[in-house]
């Protein structure tokens, strides 16, 4: 048992310490466009590039009015908003039309889609439809519940043009109101830092890529070169996969922080996070159940074993487990500086770990049991989802 603890503990310590060192060295290289140096226009000498903002929405009556209103208040001088009502069964379309009549001022266009062609997800089809009518040289894909500050797009374009980027991802500020949200989002962000390396996205030699549904700003020429959303028509993880195909095609990709330039309340309570992830967690593992089972055990070992080891090991056998736990806590401290999640939520890490493992298995079970996923009232067969993966 002595040797087991040292082997297991050393593996865990190396995994967590290497990641915290990598993050500490790399994260400062990720720009923050909320800083004063980015408070400028993309092109001060001539006309600013035109931006088409694409907003797909299905049954978003609670958020769509605020979202569109804030988009119409941007202080950028050359943009359009194309909002797509994707077969909503609530008042989403009616609210969109009302905003367009009263505040649109020829800047907002509303498209209504009442049917979904075979071989498409509703969201990807809505975005593809909108881009076919867009006039901008930049395309900004966002979600219907994201709230923009007036200078958000202007700053992002200034950064994109200065960096000669083809794809810019702006991380949103997560609005959290309940302890369960803080706990679950803290774990999600910890695993995000562990599994992805935002600081490596700009490196053309790395395979690291990024995409966020709240803010994917893509140069139109790059979007068309990778096959448009038609190439992603059955992708559940369309935001990340857009980032993947753009990066793989050799285009310049960047991700940036922006404080509260854009914000979103992603879920209501811990159960809301579980429900949101149930739809797409299995897709992260390419709808492969053996890979999902292995990943569940891997998550348990990585996140729970350091705490278990501290409890059951004796004497110096606890040392490597303690190092792993300390490194894990350091990630929480680092995240607290940007995400607004207090570092003391670290004590709930074992609880959130169990809930995420449960969510992963729940997502797999639901998808296999239903032979597909049900997303916003539409059933998508598993065979079609697997065949359409990028």
C-alpha positions, 0 to 999 in steps of 0.5 A: 500500500505504501508504494501504491500511495507514492505512485498514485500520489506522485502521478497526481502531484505531477499532473496538477503541478505541471498544469498550474505552472503552465497556466501561471506562465502562459495565462498572462500572455492572453490579452485583456481587451477591457484595458485602456489600450484597447479603448479605440476604433479598429481603424482610425484613418478610414472606415471601420470594417463592417460587422454582421452580428448573428443571433439565433434564438429558439424559445428565448422570450425571457432574454431576447429583448434585453439582448437585442436592445443592448446590441442596438446600443453598441458604440461601433459605427458600422454593423448590422444585427441579424436575429433568427427566430428558429421555430419558437413556440413562445413569444420570441418572434413577436418580441424580436419584431417589436424590438425591430419596429421600435428600436431597430432603426434599419440596423436589426433584421429579423428572420423567421424560420418555421421548418428545419431541413433534414440533416441540420441542427436548428442552431447551426441552420439558423446561423448559416441562414443568417450569414447567407444574408449578412453583408459584413466582412466580419461575422460575430456569432453570439447567443440570445441570452448574452448581454453586451456593453456598448464598447465590447465589439469596438474593442474586439475589432480593434484587437482583431485588426491590430493582431491580424487575427481571423478568429477572436473569442471573447470569454464572457463574464459568468453571472452567478447568484446561487452557491450551486452555480458558483460551485459547478462553474468553478469546477467547470473552469478548473477542468477547462484550464486543465483540459484546454490551454487558452494561452496556446491558441495563438501558437500556430504550431499547437493543436489547441483551439477555442470557440465560445458560443457567446462570442465567436468573431470570425473574418468572413473570408476565413468562415467561407474558406472552412466551409461555412456552418454547412460543414458543421450542420450536425455539430452539437458543439458547434462553437468549439468545432468552429474554432477547431476547423478555423485553427486547423485550416491555418488561420490566426486564432486568438482568445481574450479576456474582457471583464464584463464586456459581455456577460451571461447567466449560463445556468440557474443553480447546480441542477441547471448546470447539470441539465445544460451539460446533459445535452452535450457532454456525451458529444465531447467524448464523440458519442463513444461509450467506452471512452466516456466510461474511461473518462469518468474513471479518469475524472474520479482519479484526478479530482477525488483521489487527492482528497481520498489519499489525504484521508487514508494514507499515513505519514509521509505517504500523504505528501504527494497527495497534499502537493496535488491538493495544494496545486488544485487550490492554487488554480482556484485562487488564480480563477478567483482573480478573474471569474468572481468565484471565491477561492473557498469554493475549493472545499466543495471540489469533491462534491462538484466532481461527483456531480460532473461525473454523474452528469457525464454518465447521465448524458451518455445514458440519456443519449443512448437510451433515446438513440439521440438527443432532444434539444429545444424540443427537436429530436436528433438521431444519434446516427446522424450526430455521429455521422455529422461530427467534425 
